[in-house]
Amino acid sequence: MNRAAERLALVTDRSVRCPDCHGCMEFKTDRAGRAMEVCACGYRAYIERRTGKRPEETKN
């Protein structure tokens, strides 16, 4: 491996834990393009997408 490749080495994020086995989870996408969290124990959960917009307030 050359020096440039060594400087660009990616760090693995291990912050998300599985609620069932407390192991590290991975982020993946399914065929429809939806993001999901996947664990080696078989736990899967779809990630809810946020738009970043706040709900509009109704004015009386």
C-alpha positions in Angstrom: 0.0 0.0 0.0 1.4 3.4 -0.9 1.5 6.4 1.4 -1.5 8.2 -0.1 -3.6 5.1 0.3 -2.5 4.8 4.0 -3.5 8.4 4.7 -7.0 7.8 3.2 -7.8 4.7 5.3 -11.4 4.7 6.4 -12.4 4.3 10.0 -15.1 1.9 10.8 -18.0 3.4 12.8 -19.0 1.0 15.6 -21.5 3.3 17.4 -24.8 1.6 16.6 -25.6 -1.5 18.7 -28.2 -4.2 18.1 -31.0 -4.1 20.6 -31.2 -8.0 20.7 -27.6 -9.1 21.0 -25.8 -5.8 21.5 -23.4 -6.5 18.6 -22.3 -4.0 16.1 -24.8 -3.3 13.3 -24.1 -2.4 9.6 -26.0 0.0 7.3 -27.2 -1.5 4.0 -29.8 -0.8 1.4 -32.4 -3.2 -0.1 -33.3 -3.5 -3.8 -35.8 -0.7 -3.5 -33.1 1.7 -2.2 -34.4 1.9 1.4 -31.7 2.1 4.1 -31.7 -0.5 6.8 -29.7 -1.5 9.9 -28.6 -5.2 9.8 -27.0 -7.3 12.5 -25.3 -10.7 12.2 -27.9 -12.2 14.7 -30.6 -11.6 12.1 -32.1 -8.3 13.4 -33.1 -5.9 10.7 -34.8 -2.5 10.9 -35.6 0.1 8.3 -34.3 3.6 8.9 -37.0 6.3 8.8 -36.0 9.1 6.5 -36.3 12.7 7.7 -36.9 15.6 5.4 -35.4 18.2 7.6 -38.5 20.3 7.4 -40.5 21.2 10.5 -44.2 20.7 10.4 -46.2 23.8 9.6 -48.0 25.5 12.4 -51.6 26.2 12.0 -52.6 29.8 12.6 -56.0 30.7 14.0 
